[in-house]
């Protein structure tokens, strides 16, 4: 009888012991899992989130809408990075950078300006990338009843809004006119003056514009009968602008938009890292979808 009682007591102790060990093991596994998850979350946060900082991007005027949208998208991922954008003609922005303006990224509408900055050793090595292609278009305002059908008979217009030769869209327009036999060949088409273009077109009135945005506004508002802008500039203005001709790459050549990080002596390490991060975002597949929405060609090597 004593033996049976003792055996029963020992069995009970063993069951309780096993139950206790089992609970302890489960708790340890759960604690370990929670700890690992917390470590992963901390690691993920440290790798993706920046502390408060501000970066500056200089971008071609034709990129205004798309870059504004991309900044908003980027801030959904990086709310602590304020991206300040300055838009103007690529030539004007290049000159500002050369004169020492504080700038972290340059998004140009042409290779020429980026080439010059790279030659001046103002571009951070290994950061330059070709992002999108664009096309020059001859446009008129809705209801203009113009007789112009494209670039080659643009002299039929009463007035022509044309960007200066230092502005990429103005340069590409001049290049197309040279290749079409409308202007004489020269070593640098950007040096062809607006007056020379007018003379070649029989004295047509030309409104020389400081950037492509000014051309777009002049035509969409009806101040000028026709003008040359980028295809992307017609986005959102379908009710105001009519495309008369999309000028082929055979006349203009590729209209490549490169982006690169700029050497900024005023930037600290955090600002430089955030600028590079935003540059990577601008060249991502997610950004490509936005460029395409704004009528840019993303099939770029």
FENJO-V954911 format. One line per field, one symbol per residue. ss: DSSP state (@ for helix, = for strand, . for the rest). burial: I if it has 16 or more other ideal C-beta (glycine too) atoms within 10 Angstrom, else O. Layout:
ss->???
burial->???
This chain:
ss->.@@@@@@@@@@@@@@@@@@@@@@@@@@@@@@@@@@@@@@@@@@@@@@@....========@@@@@@@@@@@@@@@@@...========.@@@@@@@@@......===...@@@@@@@@@...=.....======.======.........@@@@@@..=====....@@@@@@@@@@@@.........@@@..@@@@@@@....=====..@@@@@@@@@.....=====@@@@......======..@@@@..========......@@@@@@@@@@@@@@..@@@@@@@@@...=....
burial->OOOOOOOOOOOOOOOOOOOOOOOOOOOOOOOOOOOOOOOOOOOOOOOOOIOOIOIIIIIIIIIIIIIOOIIOOIOOOIOOIOIOIOIIIIIIIIOIIOOOOOIIIIIIIIIIIIOIIIOOOIIIOOIIOOIIIIIIIIIIIOOIOIOIOOIIOIOOIOIIIIIIIIIIIIIIIIIIIIIOOIIOOOOOIIOIOIOOIIOOIOOIOIIIIIIIIIIIIIIIOOOIIIIIIIIIIIIOIOOIIIOIIOIOOOIIOIIIIIIIIIIIOOIOOIIIOIIIIIIOIIOOOOIIOIIOOIIIIOOIO
